[in-house]
Structures are given as structure tokens and as C-alpha cells.
Amino acid sequence: MKQLHLGDTREFDLKKFKRFLLHDSPYFRILNFNLQAGQIFPVHSHPADGQLSIQVIEGKGVFLAENNAELPAETGDILVSDINEPHGVKAETDMRILVTIAPPF
Amino acid sequence: MKQLHLGDTREFDLKKFKRFLLHDSPYFRILNFNLQAGQIFPVHSHPADGQLSIQVIEGKGVFLAENNAELPAETGDILVSDINEPHGVKAETDMRILVTIAPPF
């Protein structure tokens, strides 16, 4: 049993979005990414079984998907994607996301 | 790929905390529970392998654990627990939590 505090990792970086590994186990991995307005987490995918959730915990932007598709991504929105489906995020304001990957690959 | 909107399930019930199943797959299950001030999600555990996260997305209360232990639980706090470890939540204000269970049991 352990506690994580999202308030502890509220850091942004002008050069590149910030990445914090909060938890890693055989069951799931939890990460926090913080993007400044305009920063992009490029569309990517991994050849692995499993799913991930991308939860917007602050700010606003778009989820990115295959073929340049964009889906609105506001605080409280969650994208659920297979790990092997293309997914990404573009920040329109400073934006924080929480990513949970199960199982970690 | 699918989208969930936590804003769609912001409902409370005076009689018992509200439960919303947001996603279920072989990889993880995502639930939203909404507790009114004073409501309790009693301490429980399941005899299954895996872990769960309990993220406070609104409000404030305490995480409950074995032997009546209480841990502070404010917006942005996350408890990570084995599924077979006793865990629960008590709401001090109206409180919303997001629970991710991997793998579902």
C-alpha cells in the first residue's frame, strides 16, 4: 500500500514535456506527464497486448489518434486505448495527464 | 479507443454512495464512486492477485486500511493497494474517487 500525491509533480519544462513515473508493478504502471501549452506528446503505439488510460487532470487540449484524428481532451476526460493503437496528446493550455498502463510492457 | 467523461457521472445519493462502471476489459476495470460527506466505502479486500489505484478527483476524506488506519485523501492523492489488502474510503466532504483495478477479478 502506498500513497501518491499529484500535487508533488506539478512541474513544467519549456523545452519538453515533463514525465514522472509514479508507480510500476507487474499489474500496472502509472505516469504523470505535464505539457506546457503547445507541447505535443507525439502519436505512437507499442506492439504489446494491454490497454492504457489517459486522464486529463488539469488543463485542456486534444487526444491524438490514427490518421491525424483529434478528440477533445478537457479536465475529467479519459481516453482508453489499446497499447498497440496509435495515441498521443496535444496541449492547448498547460495540461497535466495521468496515464495508467496495464499490464506494463 | 473510447472516451470517458467524468463530468457525466457527477451524481450523489443521500442513501448510499453512487457507483459507475466506466470501463471493463481483461486488462483493467475503471469505476467512479461518488460519496456524500459522511458516507463510507467500507474496508474490504478480495482474494485475488492484482493491484488497484484509488484517486481522489474531488473533495476530501481519508483512505481506510487495516487495523482502522486512516491516511489523508485529498484531491490529487492516489492510494495504490494490492487487491487482497484491506482498503476503503471515508468522505469528509462530498468526494469523488476514480478506481482502477488491474486485472479485474
Backbone of each chain as ProteinMPNN parsed JSONL, in Angstrom:
{"seq_chain_A": "MKQLHLGDTREFDLKKFKRFLLHDSPYFRILNFNLQAGQIFPVHSHPADGQLSIQVIEGKGVFLAENNAELPAETGDILVSDINEPHGVKAETDMRILVTIAPPF", "coords_chain_A": {"N_chain_A": [[0.853, -1.19, 0.0], [0.636, 2.124, -0.915], [1.06, 5.716, -1.098], [0.413, 8.248, -3.487], [1.007, 11.561, -4.63], [-0.371, 13.845, -6.569], [0.011, 16.527, -6.519], [2.661, 16.854, -5.948], [4.153, 16.671, -8.243], [3.813, 18.736, -10.017], [5.187, 20.07, -12.312], [6.546, 21.905, -14.994], [8.198, 22.149, -18.182], [9.908, 24.182, -20.363], [11.283, 23.227, -22.545], [10.664, 20.523, -23.107], [7.961, 18.225, -22.646], [7.242, 17.214, -19.261], [7.946, 14.195, -17.497], [6.868, 11.87, -15.163], [7.42, 8.975, -13.409], [5.218, 7.312, -11.471], [4.361, 4.944, -10.346], [5.126, 1.485, -10.548], [4.535, -1.796, -11.356], [4.037, -5.38, -11.682], [1.416, -5.298, -12.49], [0.265, -2.768, -13.154], [1.366, 0.368, -14.557], [1.867, 3.7, -13.57], [1.888, 6.947, -14.702], [2.711, 10.428, -14.753], [2.354, 13.065, -16.936], [3.318, 16.323, -17.813], [2.403, 18.948, -19.786], [3.337, 21.894, -21.366], [1.403, 24.642, -22.684], [0.896, 24.116, -26.099], [2.792, 22.129, -26.331], [3.502, 18.765, -27.456], [2.669, 15.386, -27.123], [3.788, 13.008, -28.965], [1.998, 11.052, -31.428], [1.978, 7.588, -31.024], [2.603, 4.033, -30.767], [2.734, 0.754, -29.274], [3.917, -2.524, -29.866], [2.303, -4.409, -28.162], [0.255, -6.406, -25.974], [-2.586, -5.234, -24.128], [-3.999, -2.399, -22.354], [-4.381, 1.183, -22.043], [-5.055, 4.082, -20.056], [-5.655, 7.535, -20.466], [-5.879, 10.226, -18.601], [-7.129, 13.455, -18.284], [-6.017, 15.667, -15.974], [-5.699, 18.288, -15.49], [-6.194, 21.35, -17.19], [-6.367, 21.604, -20.787], [-6.752, 20.233, -24.063], [-6.133, 18.214, -26.916], [-6.815, 14.77, -27.61], [-4.811, 12.693, -29.576], [-5.01, 10.62, -32.451], [-5.037, 7.838, -34.769], [-4.432, 8.594, -38.254], [-4.349, 11.395, -38.06], [-6.529, 12.094, -36.476], [-8.399, 13.967, -34.064], [-9.491, 14.317, -30.749], [-11.568, 15.926, -28.376], [-10.089, 16.97, -25.282], [-10.529, 17.557, -22.196], [-10.231, 18.653, -18.749], [-11.038, 15.956, -16.696], [-11.761, 14.299, -18.714], [-11.212, 11.099, -20.179], [-9.205, 9.027, -22.107], [-9.409, 5.791, -23.349], [-7.354, 3.331, -24.605], [-6.097, 0.726, -26.711], [-2.828, -0.604, -26.208], [-1.464, -1.019, -28.519], [-2.67, 0.638, -30.345], [-2.495, 3.69, -32.17], [-1.802, 6.638, -30.325], [-1.859, 9.847, -28.718], [-1.156, 13.173, -27.399], [-2.044, 16.601, -27.473], [-1.344, 19.724, -26.128], [-3.374, 22.472, -25.392], [-3.697, 24.403, -23.476], [-1.596, 24.868, -20.545], [-1.182, 21.651, -19.337], [-2.041, 18.713, -17.628], [-1.625, 15.218, -17.484], [-2.653, 11.93, -16.523], [-1.446, 8.759, -16.829], [-2.265, 5.399, -17.121], [-1.079, 2.183, -17.458], [-1.773, -1.087, -18.397], [-1.201, -4.502, -18.818], [2.112, -3.349, -17.769], [4.479, -2.921, -20.399]], "CA_chain_A": [[0.0, 0.0, 0.0], [1.447, 3.346, -0.921], [0.311, 6.907, -1.489], [0.997, 9.159, -4.47], [0.418, 12.9, -4.496], [-0.192, 14.523, -7.86], [0.479, 17.887, -6.246], [4.13, 16.859, -5.822], [4.836, 16.596, -9.548], [3.249, 19.764, -10.905], [6.316, 20.807, -12.886], [6.535, 22.022, -16.448], [9.512, 22.444, -18.746], [9.733, 24.886, -21.625], [11.932, 22.512, -23.667], [9.999, 19.26, -23.441], [7.009, 17.889, -21.569], [7.837, 16.516, -18.121], [7.477, 12.822, -17.306], [7.117, 11.339, -13.827], [6.961, 7.602, -13.154], [4.671, 7.337, -10.11], [4.192, 3.582, -9.815], [5.388, 0.438, -11.535], [4.396, -3.139, -10.781], [3.648, -6.297, -12.767], [-0.01, -5.142, -12.808], [0.088, -1.532, -13.912], [2.327, 1.466, -14.427], [1.161, 4.976, -13.505], [2.785, 8.049, -15.035], [2.158, 11.776, -14.91], [3.029, 13.92, -17.911], [2.882, 17.717, -17.763], [2.716, 19.601, -21.057], [3.029, 23.317, -21.479], [0.57, 24.98, -23.845], [1.588, 23.975, -27.373], [3.626, 20.919, -26.39], [2.844, 17.592, -28.03], [3.112, 14.02, -26.857], [3.514, 12.544, -30.331], [1.268, 9.804, -31.642], [2.853, 6.42, -31.043], [1.968, 2.815, -30.268], [3.71, -0.28, -28.949], [3.4, -3.835, -30.26], [2.12, -5.186, -26.934], [-1.123, -6.555, -25.511], [-2.912, -4.427, -22.959], [-4.675, -1.121, -22.589], [-3.942, 2.304, -21.218], [-5.978, 5.211, -19.933], [-5.033, 8.866, -20.398], [-6.859, 11.075, -17.913], [-6.73, 14.858, -18.159], [-6.246, 16.098, -14.586], [-5.669, 19.762, -15.449], [-5.997, 21.992, -18.476], [-7.189, 21.311, -21.95], [-6.056, 20.022, -25.319], [-6.808, 17.18, -27.709], [-6.211, 13.457, -27.766], [-4.447, 12.433, -30.965], [-5.204, 9.221, -32.825], [-4.648, 7.445, -36.116], [-4.87, 9.434, -39.379], [-4.474, 12.787, -37.604], [-7.786, 12.349, -35.759], [-8.285, 14.701, -32.803], [-10.667, 14.216, -29.887], [-11.423, 16.917, -27.304], [-9.496, 16.435, -24.051], [-10.606, 18.56, -21.122], [-10.12, 18.085, -17.407], [-12.101, 14.995, -16.417], [-11.912, 13.377, -19.848], [-10.294, 9.956, -20.159], [-9.138, 8.209, -23.314], [-8.968, 4.407, -23.158], [-6.805, 2.885, -25.887], [-5.187, -0.412, -26.702], [-1.43, -0.167, -26.25], [-0.985, -1.076, -29.907], [-3.362, 1.648, -31.168], [-1.81, 4.99, -32.11], [-2.403, 7.595, -29.384], [-0.993, 10.954, -28.346], [-1.849, 14.301, -26.762], [-1.547, 17.954, -27.777], [-1.819, 20.647, -25.092], [-3.768, 23.825, -25.834], [-3.281, 25.185, -22.308], [-0.781, 23.989, -19.719], [-2.048, 20.469, -19.267], [-1.469, 17.562, -16.917], [-2.335, 13.964, -17.737], [-2.281, 10.75, -15.75], [-1.503, 7.611, -17.731], [-2.189, 4.096, -16.456], [-0.813, 1.163, -18.476], [-1.982, -2.406, -17.802], [-0.032, -4.526, -17.933], [3.267, -2.638, -18.336], [5.143, -3.695, -21.454]], "C_chain_A": [[0.885, 1.234, 0.0], [0.616, 4.512, -1.44], [1.113, 7.736, -2.483], [0.286, 10.498, -4.324], [0.672, 13.661, -5.788], [0.289, 15.961, -7.679], [1.998, 17.981, -6.184], [4.847, 16.936, -7.164], [4.277, 17.618, -10.539], [4.367, 20.659, -11.441], [6.224, 20.774, -14.399], [7.934, 22.392, -16.922], [9.31, 23.028, -20.137], [10.253, 24.067, -22.806], [11.165, 21.271, -24.098], [9.03, 18.925, -22.304], [7.708, 17.068, -20.483], [7.171, 15.165, -17.946], [7.849, 12.361, -15.903], [6.555, 9.916, -13.736], [6.514, 7.533, -11.697], [4.581, 5.953, -9.49], [4.464, 2.587, -10.923], [5.318, -0.904, -10.828], [4.092, -4.083, -11.934], [2.221, -6.043, -13.25], [-0.309, -3.876, -13.594], [1.207, -0.536, -13.626], [1.524, 2.756, -14.441], [2.177, 6.096, -13.726], [2.017, 9.36, -15.057], [3.018, 12.525, -15.917], [2.443, 15.329, -17.79], [3.36, 18.429, -19.02], [2.405, 21.088, -20.954], [2.172, 23.544, -22.718], [1.404, 24.869, -25.114], [2.445, 22.72, -27.472], [2.803, 19.709, -26.832], [3.501, 16.319, -27.51], [2.79, 13.271, -28.151], [2.753, 11.211, -30.372], [2.26, 8.646, -31.747], [2.022, 5.211, -30.629], [3.063, 1.807, -29.995], [3.109, -1.63, -29.312], [3.248, -4.743, -29.04], [0.627, -5.312, -26.644], [-1.35, -5.66, -24.312], [-3.604, -3.15, -23.362], [-4.068, -0.049, -21.697], [-5.069, 3.327, -21.135], [-5.154, 6.482, -19.838], [-6.086, 9.802, -19.832], [-6.336, 12.505, -17.828], [-7.052, 15.316, -16.731], [-6.172, 17.617, -14.452], [-5.506, 20.271, -16.868], [-6.796, 21.348, -19.586], [-6.341, 21.142, -23.205], [-6.845, 19.067, -26.18], [-6.045, 15.868, -27.577], [-5.949, 13.269, -29.255], [-4.585, 10.939, -31.246], [-4.755, 9.015, -34.267], [-5.155, 8.442, -37.163], [-5.15, 10.871, -38.966], [-5.798, 13.105, -36.927], [-7.498, 13.06, -34.441], [-9.593, 14.582, -32.044], [-10.502, 15.218, -28.763], [-10.935, 16.27, -26.008], [-9.484, 17.534, -23.002], [-10.47, 17.867, -19.774], [-11.316, 17.184, -17.126], [-12.385, 14.057, -17.568], [-10.835, 12.302, -19.772], [-10.363, 9.268, -21.521], [-8.666, 6.813, -22.924], [-8.563, 3.866, -24.524], [-6.068, 1.565, -25.697], [-3.76, 0.128, -26.799], [-0.919, -0.133, -27.69], [-1.778, -0.184, -30.881], [-2.599, 2.969, -31.078], [-2.55, 5.969, -31.189], [-1.365, 8.661, -29.042], [-1.823, 12.07, -27.745], [-1.216, 15.598, -27.235], [-2.166, 18.913, -26.768], [-2.181, 21.997, -25.697], [-3.528, 24.836, -24.716], [-2.224, 24.35, -21.598], [-1.697, 22.841, -19.296], [-1.326, 19.357, -18.529], [-2.305, 16.32, -17.228], [-1.772, 12.858, -16.855], [-2.492, 9.545, -16.656], [-1.344, 6.324, -16.924], [-2.102, 3.018, -17.532], [-0.917, -0.22, -17.828], [-2.04, -3.482, -18.882], [1.099, -3.718, -18.558], [3.937, -3.519, -19.382], [6.637, -3.452, -21.394]], "O_chain_A": [[1.783, 1.363, 0.832], [-0.39, 4.327, -2.124], [2.324, 7.904, -2.343], [-0.883, 10.559, -3.945], [1.799, 14.072, -6.064], [0.9, 16.538, -8.579], [2.561, 19.063, -6.347], [6.039, 17.239, -7.207], [4.271, 17.387, -11.748], [4.48, 21.831, -11.081], [5.875, 19.758, -15.001], [8.752, 22.889, -16.148], [8.627, 22.444, -20.978], [9.748, 24.183, -23.922], [11.027, 20.994, -25.289], [9.254, 19.296, -21.152], [8.647, 16.324, -20.762], [5.98, 15.008, -18.212], [9.01, 12.45, -15.502], [5.366, 9.69, -13.96], [7.332, 7.677, -10.789], [4.706, 5.794, -8.276], [4.092, 2.797, -12.078], [5.979, -1.111, -9.81], [3.906, -3.627, -13.062], [1.847, -6.524, -14.32], [-1.045, -3.906, -14.58], [1.888, -0.6, -12.602], [0.596, 2.896, -15.238], [3.189, 6.181, -13.031], [0.821, 9.389, -15.345], [4.238, 12.611, -15.778], [1.229, 15.501, -17.681], [4.559, 18.506, -19.29], [1.328, 21.478, -20.504], [2.2, 22.762, -23.669], [2.486, 25.449, -25.206], [2.788, 22.29, -28.573], [1.593, 19.638, -26.617], [4.726, 16.202, -27.466], [1.631, 12.937, -28.398], [2.862, 10.377, -29.474], [3.253, 8.726, -32.47], [0.879, 5.35, -30.195], [4.199, 1.984, -30.437], [1.92, -1.859, -29.089], [3.974, -5.726, -28.898], [-0.165, -4.446, -27.016], [-0.418, -5.361, -23.565], [-3.775, -2.855, -24.545], [-3.349, -0.333, -20.739], [-5.917, 3.422, -22.023], [-4.094, 6.507, -19.212], [-7.065, 10.13, -20.502], [-5.224, 12.736, -17.352], [-8.216, 15.348, -16.332], [-6.54, 18.169, -13.416], [-4.763, 19.691, -17.659], [-7.774, 20.64, -19.346], [-5.335, 21.828, -23.383], [-8.076, 19.095, -26.185], [-4.82, 15.844, -27.452], [-6.771, 13.643, -30.091], [-4.311, 10.105, -30.383], [-4.174, 9.903, -34.891], [-6.199, 9.065, -36.969], [-6.086, 11.494, -39.469], [-6.159, 14.276, -36.814], [-6.49, 12.796, -33.785], [-10.672, 14.727, -32.619], [-9.399, 15.36, -28.234], [-11.328, 15.15, -25.682], [-8.552, 18.335, -22.929], [-10.582, 16.645, -19.676], [-12.465, 17.592, -17.296], [-13.165, 13.116, -17.424], [-9.704, 12.558, -19.358], [-11.446, 8.965, -22.021], [-7.647, 6.663, -22.251], [-9.332, 3.935, -25.483], [-5.485, 1.32, -24.641], [-3.518, 1.177, -27.395], [-0.057, 0.674, -28.037], [-1.575, -0.25, -32.093], [-2.109, 3.324, -30.006], [-3.771, 6.106, -31.269], [-0.16, 8.411, -29.071], [-3.038, 11.943, -27.596], [0.004, 15.686, -27.381], [-3.382, 18.913, -26.575], [-1.387, 22.592, -26.426], [-3.195, 25.991, -24.979], [-1.974, 23.218, -22.01], [-2.855, 23.059, -18.941], [-0.149, 19.093, -18.773], [-3.535, 16.371, -17.234], [-0.595, 12.85, -16.496], [-3.584, 9.338, -17.186], [-0.403, 6.181, -16.143], [-2.956, 2.949, -18.416], [-0.242, -0.5, -16.838], [-2.865, -3.379, -19.789], [1.058, -3.427, -19.753], [3.952, -4.743, -19.246], [7.386, -4.01, -22.196]]}, "seq_chain_B": "MKQLHLGDTREFDLKKFKRFLLHDSPYFRILNFNLQAGQIFPVHSHPADGQLSIQVIEGKGVFLAENNAELPAETGDILVSDINEPHGVKAETDMRILVTIAPPF", "coords_chain_B": {"N_chain_B": [[-10.524, 2.172, -28.867], [-11.786, 4.562, -26.762], [-13.787, 7.166, -25.247], [-14.143, 8.563, -22.019], [-16.062, 10.512, -19.736], [-15.702, 12.194, -16.933], [-17.268, 14.191, -15.977], [-19.822, 13.456, -16.643], [-20.834, 11.733, -14.753], [-21.297, 12.851, -12.284], [-22.904, 12.414, -9.812], [-24.674, 12.227, -6.774], [-25.917, 10.403, -3.929], [-28.13, 10.413, -1.304], [-28.695, 8.18, 0.2], [-26.871, 6.067, -0.279], [-23.478, 5.666, -1.338], [-22.717, 6.475, -4.753], [-22.126, 4.429, -7.616], [-20.341, 3.97, -10.551], [-19.683, 2.091, -13.343], [-17.167, 2.512, -15.542], [-15.449, 1.451, -17.428], [-14.523, -1.75, -18.646], [-12.422, -4.425, -19.12], [-10.315, -7.188, -20.16], [-7.954, -6.241, -19.14], [-8.03, -3.936, -17.428], [-10.304, -2.491, -15.031], [-12.361, 0.338, -14.716], [-13.744, 2.483, -12.408], [-16.054, 4.888, -11.098], [-16.725, 6.292, -8.028], [-18.978, 8.122, -6.053], [-19.175, 9.869, -3.125], [-21.195, 11.175, -0.609], [-20.604, 13.755, 1.854], [-19.589, 12.256, 4.817], [-20.324, 9.692, 4.067], [-19.308, 6.244, 3.721], [-17.055, 4.047, 2.184], [-16.791, 0.917, 2.842], [-14.067, -0.796, 4.513], [-12.511, -3.407, 2.791], [-11.477, -6.419, 1.103], [-10.221, -8.534, -1.542], [-9.72, -11.913, -2.41], [-7.595, -12.031, -4.534], [-5.091, -11.847, -7.096], [-3.311, -8.892, -8.05], [-3.538, -5.281, -8.442], [-4.85, -2.121, -7.304], [-5.769, 1.281, -7.931], [-6.763, 4.153, -6.154], [-7.983, 7.14, -6.785], [-8.383, 10.41, -5.708], [-10.606, 12.577, -7.058], [-12.131, 14.727, -6.515], [-12.934, 16.741, -3.726], [-12.536, 15.621, -0.302], [-11.238, 13.416, 2.19], [-10.587, 10.402, 3.959], [-8.347, 7.696, 3.324], [-8.983, 4.347, 4.118], [-7.561, 1.662, 5.981], [-6.038, -1.457, 7.011], [-6.593, -2.483, 10.443], [-7.97, -0.193, 11.339], [-6.526, 1.963, 10.377], [-5.942, 5.268, 9.083], [-5.472, 7.328, 6.291], [-4.595, 10.487, 4.943], [-6.678, 11.868, 2.37], [-6.872, 13.737, -0.194], [-7.961, 15.819, -2.945], [-6.227, 14.818, -5.796], [-4.631, 13.029, -4.511], [-3.516, 9.654, -4.478], [-4.16, 6.326, -3.719], [-2.374, 3.346, -3.82], [-2.948, -0.043, -3.832], [-2.665, -3.531, -3.018], [-5.007, -5.884, -4.336], [-5.794, -7.759, -2.521], [-5.298, -6.581, -0.087], [-6.673, -4.937, 2.753], [-8.802, -2.163, 2.152], [-10.373, 1.052, 1.944], [-12.637, 3.919, 1.953], [-13.413, 7.037, 3.44], [-15.592, 9.739, 3.356], [-15.13, 13.139, 3.947], [-15.905, 15.592, 2.985], [-18.259, 16.138, 0.278], [-17.291, 13.844, -2.12], [-15.348, 12.545, -4.751], [-14.14, 9.624, -6.296], [-11.818, 7.841, -8.348], [-11.408, 4.629, -9.422], [-9.12, 2.198, -10.379], [-8.669, -1.05, -11.435], [-6.482, -3.707, -11.765], [-5.396, -6.863, -12.766], [-8.948, -7.039, -13.606], [-10.981, -8.804, -11.246]], "CA_chain_B": [[-10.342, 3.527, -28.358], [-13.058, 5.172, -26.363], [-13.627, 8.308, -24.359], [-14.984, 8.639, -20.824], [-16.165, 11.898, -19.279], [-16.047, 12.151, -15.505], [-18.335, 15.161, -15.742], [-21.136, 12.84, -16.905], [-21.267, 10.853, -13.654], [-21.18, 13.582, -11.018], [-24.182, 12.256, -9.107], [-24.566, 11.759, -5.392], [-27.152, 9.828, -3.424], [-28.175, 10.558, 0.151], [-28.839, 6.877, 0.876], [-25.672, 5.235, -0.404], [-22.589, 6.226, -2.364], [-23.035, 6.089, -6.13], [-21.096, 3.631, -8.277], [-20.446, 3.957, -12.011], [-18.678, 1.306, -14.063], [-16.829, 3.314, -16.728], [-14.736, 0.639, -18.421], [-14.183, -3.09, -18.17], [-11.748, -5.215, -20.147], [-9.447, -8.162, -19.479], [-6.74, -5.591, -18.648], [-8.367, -3.159, -16.226], [-11.665, -2.003, -14.835], [-12.322, 1.704, -14.199], [-15.007, 2.826, -11.752], [-16.159, 6.145, -10.371], [-17.617, 6.295, -6.874], [-19.231, 9.462, -5.51], [-19.625, 9.753, -1.741], [-21.554, 12.425, 0.062], [-19.903, 13.959, 3.127], [-20.003, 11.314, 5.853], [-20.507, 8.324, 3.563], [-18.129, 5.387, 3.851], [-16.842, 2.851, 1.365], [-16.194, 0.146, 3.942], [-12.827, -1.543, 4.292], [-12.758, -4.741, 2.261], [-10.407, -6.916, 0.239], [-10.651, -9.677, -2.341], [-8.622, -12.883, -2.507], [-7.193, -12.089, -5.942], [-3.848, -11.159, -7.441], [-3.518, -7.642, -8.776], [-3.482, -4.052, -7.665], [-5.829, -1.103, -7.659], [-5.478, 2.651, -7.509], [-7.929, 4.959, -5.762], [-7.57, 8.535, -6.992], [-9.385, 11.404, -5.313], [-10.733, 13.569, -8.136], [-12.839, 15.906, -5.983], [-13.26, 16.655, -2.311], [-11.551, 15.299, 0.723], [-11.638, 12.435, 3.193], [-9.447, 9.575, 4.345], [-8.264, 6.311, 2.893], [-9.044, 3.435, 5.253], [-6.72, 0.48, 5.793], [-6.084, -2.472, 8.061], [-6.493, -2.051, 11.84], [-8.529, 1.156, 11.48], [-5.589, 3.011, 9.95], [-6.508, 6.291, 8.204], [-4.469, 8.126, 5.58], [-5.269, 11.633, 4.334], [-7.083, 11.641, 0.972], [-7.364, 14.986, -0.776], [-7.937, 15.842, -4.407], [-4.874, 14.645, -6.313], [-3.966, 11.917, -3.818], [-3.805, 8.325, -5.03], [-3.725, 5.168, -2.938], [-2.152, 2.115, -4.576], [-3.097, -1.146, -2.884], [-2.946, -4.855, -3.565], [-6.441, -6.183, -4.261], [-6.05, -8.557, -1.315], [-5.063, -5.772, 1.12], [-7.873, -4.177, 3.14], [-8.796, -0.759, 1.725], [-11.683, 1.691, 1.936], [-12.604, 5.387, 1.877], [-14.43, 7.78, 4.189], [-15.7, 11.092, 2.811], [-15.348, 14.237, 4.907], [-16.744, 16.485, 2.174], [-18.666, 15.391, -0.909], [-15.991, 13.324, -2.573], [-15.396, 11.65, -5.902], [-12.92, 8.838, -6.478], [-11.688, 7.026, -9.552], [-10.75, 3.385, -9.036], [-8.655, 1.378, -11.499], [-8.343, -2.382, -10.919], [-5.753, -4.434, -12.814], [-6.503, -7.082, -13.709], [-10.224, -7.22, -12.914], [-11.09, -10.142, -10.645]], "C_chain_B": [[-11.695, 4.096, -27.971], [-12.807, 6.276, -25.359], [-14.612, 8.218, -23.208], [-14.97, 10.09, -20.36], [-16.611, 11.887, -17.822], [-17.14, 13.149, -15.164], [-19.731, 14.568, -15.925], [-21.666, 12.045, -15.721], [-21.143, 11.551, -12.291], [-22.526, 13.579, -10.294], [-23.926, 11.685, -7.726], [-25.931, 11.233, -4.961], [-27.096, 9.852, -1.901], [-28.149, 9.201, 0.853], [-27.555, 6.063, 0.858], [-24.775, 5.834, -1.489], [-22.943, 5.662, -3.737], [-21.834, 5.384, -6.748], [-21.355, 3.629, -9.782], [-19.308, 3.111, -12.592], [-18.388, 2.028, -15.382], [-16.169, 2.487, -17.831], [-14.411, -0.719, -17.822], [-13.579, -3.864, -19.335], [-10.926, -6.273, -19.428], [-8.247, -7.494, -18.801], [-6.979, -4.74, -17.412], [-9.842, -2.762, -16.234], [-11.543, -0.606, -14.223], [-13.703, 2.049, -13.654], [-14.924, 4.217, -11.156], [-17.161, 5.966, -9.24], [-17.752, 7.732, -6.376], [-19.848, 9.313, -4.125], [-20.04, 11.122, -1.229], [-20.764, 12.524, 1.362], [-20.459, 12.99, 4.16], [-20.172, 9.885, 5.362], [-19.181, 7.557, 3.57], [-18.175, 4.266, 2.818], [-16.089, 1.901, 2.305], [-14.909, -0.597, 3.54], [-13.172, -2.963, 3.841], [-11.515, -5.176, 1.492], [-10.947, -8.125, -0.505], [-9.469, -10.63, -2.475], [-8.189, -13.072, -3.955], [-5.847, -11.396, -6.103], [-4.184, -9.872, -8.171], [-3.428, -6.46, -7.839], [-4.588, -3.109, -8.134], [-5.301, 0.256, -7.236], [-6.796, 3.339, -7.179], [-7.488, 6.411, -5.813], [-8.698, 9.464, -6.565], [-9.455, 12.458, -6.407], [-11.503, 14.803, -7.68], [-13.082, 15.69, -4.501], [-12.148, 16.065, -1.479], [-12.104, 14.289, 1.71], [-10.425, 11.687, 3.678], [-9.534, 8.232, 3.633], [-8.261, 5.455, 4.151], [-8.209, 2.2, 4.937], [-6.89, -0.463, 6.982], [-5.994, -1.844, 9.453], [-6.928, -0.597, 12.042], [-7.559, 2.273, 11.121], [-6.304, 3.976, 9.006], [-5.367, 7.099, 7.584], [-5.192, 9.29, 4.932], [-5.54, 11.399, 2.849], [-7.701, 12.923, 0.449], [-7.295, 14.899, -2.3], [-6.492, 15.769, -4.897], [-4.084, 13.571, -5.589], [-4.44, 10.597, -4.42], [-3.298, 7.274, -4.042], [-3.536, 3.995, -3.891], [-2.132, 0.962, -3.578], [-3.169, -2.466, -3.633], [-4.449, -5.106, -3.413], [-6.758, -6.952, -2.987], [-5.661, -7.857, -0.015], [-6.341, -5.026, 1.491], [-7.746, -2.697, 2.764], [-10.233, -0.233, 1.719], [-11.515, 3.2, 1.904], [-13.714, 5.959, 2.755], [-14.425, 9.221, 3.697], [-15.935, 12.104, 3.936], [-16.136, 15.367, 4.25], [-17.369, 15.599, 1.097], [-17.378, 15.053, -1.656], [-16.198, 12.385, -3.754], [-14.06, 10.91, -6.027], [-12.996, 8.049, -7.776], [-10.855, 5.809, -9.176], [-10.387, 2.597, -10.292], [-8.137, 0.057, -10.942], [-7.683, -3.183, -12.041], [-5.112, -5.7, -12.249], [-7.803, -7.199, -12.939], [-10.304, -8.641, -12.367], [-12.523, -10.634, -10.75]], "O_chain_B": [[-12.631, 4.103, -28.77], [-11.765, 6.324, -24.706], [-15.77, 7.845, -23.394], [-13.991, 10.807, -20.563], [-17.771, 11.602, -17.523], [-17.857, 12.978, -14.178], [-20.711, 15.116, -15.42], [-22.851, 11.713, -15.693], [-20.909, 10.9, -11.273], [-23.192, 14.609, -10.182], [-23.095, 10.798, -7.531], [-26.96, 11.572, -5.546], [-26.139, 9.374, -1.292], [-27.642, 9.086, 1.969], [-27.19, 5.443, 1.857], [-25.264, 6.438, -2.444], [-23.405, 4.528, -3.862], [-20.684, 5.699, -6.445], [-22.461, 3.323, -10.228], [-18.13, 3.384, -12.359], [-19.267, 2.139, -16.237], [-16.313, 2.787, -19.017], [-14.069, -0.827, -16.644], [-14.171, -3.941, -20.412], [-10.847, -6.255, -18.2], [-7.587, -8.119, -17.971], [-6.214, -4.813, -16.451], [-10.507, -2.708, -17.268], [-10.728, -0.384, -13.327], [-14.707, 1.922, -14.356], [-13.851, 4.67, -10.757], [-18.297, 5.546, -9.46], [-16.767, 8.465, -6.288], [-20.909, 8.708, -3.969], [-19.319, 12.105, -1.398], [-20.31, 11.516, 1.905], [-21.673, 12.915, 4.354], [-20.164, 8.955, 6.168], [-18.1, 8.133, 3.445], [-19.208, 3.627, 2.615], [-14.89, 2.067, 2.532], [-14.715, -0.964, 2.381], [-14.017, -3.629, 4.438], [-10.609, -4.375, 1.263], [-11.992, -8.674, -0.152], [-8.332, -10.186, -2.637], [-8.389, -14.138, -4.537], [-5.507, -10.483, -5.351], [-5.218, -9.774, -8.832], [-3.267, -6.602, -6.627], [-5.172, -3.281, -9.204], [-4.498, 0.371, -6.31], [-7.81, 3.128, -7.846], [-6.705, 6.858, -4.974], [-9.836, 9.317, -7.012], [-8.474, 13.158, -6.659], [-11.526, 15.815, -8.382], [-13.4, 14.58, -4.072], [-10.988, 16.016, -1.886], [-13.293, 14.302, 2.028], [-9.345, 12.264, 3.799], [-10.616, 7.704, 3.374], [-7.611, 5.798, 5.139], [-8.15, 1.745, 3.795], [-7.764, -0.283, 7.83], [-5.385, -0.788, 9.618], [-6.322, 0.137, 12.823], [-7.761, 3.418, 11.527], [-7.164, 3.568, 8.226], [-4.424, 7.497, 8.268], [-6.296, 9.112, 4.417], [-4.721, 10.798, 2.153], [-8.895, 13.169, 0.621], [-6.648, 14.013, -2.858], [-5.641, 16.552, -4.474], [-2.977, 13.233, -6.008], [-5.596, 10.447, -4.814], [-2.154, 7.33, -3.59], [-4.429, 3.681, -4.678], [-1.388, 0.992, -2.598], [-3.674, -2.52, -4.754], [-5.081, -4.606, -2.482], [-7.849, -6.822, -2.432], [-5.689, -8.475, 1.049], [-7.031, -4.528, 0.601], [-6.722, -2.063, 3.022], [-11.182, -0.989, 1.515], [-10.395, 3.707, 1.836], [-14.82, 5.421, 2.801], [-13.37, 9.852, 3.628], [-16.828, 11.935, 4.765], [-16.947, 16.022, 4.905], [-17.036, 14.417, 1.014], [-16.491, 15.895, -1.796], [-17.098, 11.546, -3.754], [-12.991, 11.504, -5.882], [-14.067, 7.65, -8.234], [-9.739, 5.939, -8.673], [-11.231, 2.358, -11.156], [-7.264, 0.046, -10.075], [-8.244, -3.324, -13.128], [-4.328, -5.595, -11.306], [-7.777, -7.436, -11.732], [-9.757, -9.571, -12.959], [-12.831, -11.739, -10.304]]}, "name": "protein", "num_of_chains": 2, "seq": "MKQLHLGDTREFDLKKFKRFLLHDSPYFRILNFNLQAGQIFPVHSHPADGQLSIQVIEGKGVFLAENNAELPAETGDILVSDINEPHGVKAETDMRILVTIAPPFMKQLHLGDTREFDLKKFKRFLLHDSPYFRILNFNLQAGQIFPVHSHPADGQLSIQVIEGKGVFLAENNAELPAETGDILVSDINEPHGVKAETDMRILVTIAPPF"}
